Amino acid sequence: MRPHGSAEELERRRRQAVESVGKGIAQATVATVMGVTSNSVSRWMKMAQAGQLAAKPHPGPPRLMSTTQEQELPRLLQRGARAHGWSNDLWTAARVREVIQRHFGIDYHVEHVRHILKDRLNWSSQRPEQRAYERDEGEIERWKQVELPRIKKQRHA
């Protein structure tokens, strides 16, 4: 099983272990300190001697959406949700998922769509500002200027 961390971080750990052994620290000690087996440290030493200690990024599964489709998605979304048949212009991950299904024929899990929006397209999650219809801005301002100072004064008394 691959340990946690980026390929670069794992390479840094391997290089640190090899360097420590090169300074005369026993492989077993290095292994204990680094939280790995002695066999791992021995394997890293052989890899270093062969010049094969470089990081190998884990590719993960292939992307289903092509680069072209990924570039087209923001243009589709910028047209607004109404243009795609919804009653308001609020984009949710479920709605974006549906747009991806309709236009590209790709069926993503809604949580993966959230990652696409955030990590690849740099879109942030937003909540629409909801205000009560009965909201009275004048009364709110009066309360801030009159009632709030009175309440604060009572607390300190």
Secondary structure as UniProt FT lines:
FT   HELIX           7..22
FT   TURN            23..24
FT   HELIX           27..34
FT   HELIX           38..49
FT   TURN            50..51
FT   HELIX           67..78
FT   HELIX           82..84
FT   HELIX           93..104
FT   HELIX           110..115
FT   HELIX           116..120
FT   TURN            133..134
FT   HELIX           137..142
FT   HELIX           143..147
FT   HELIX           148..156
//
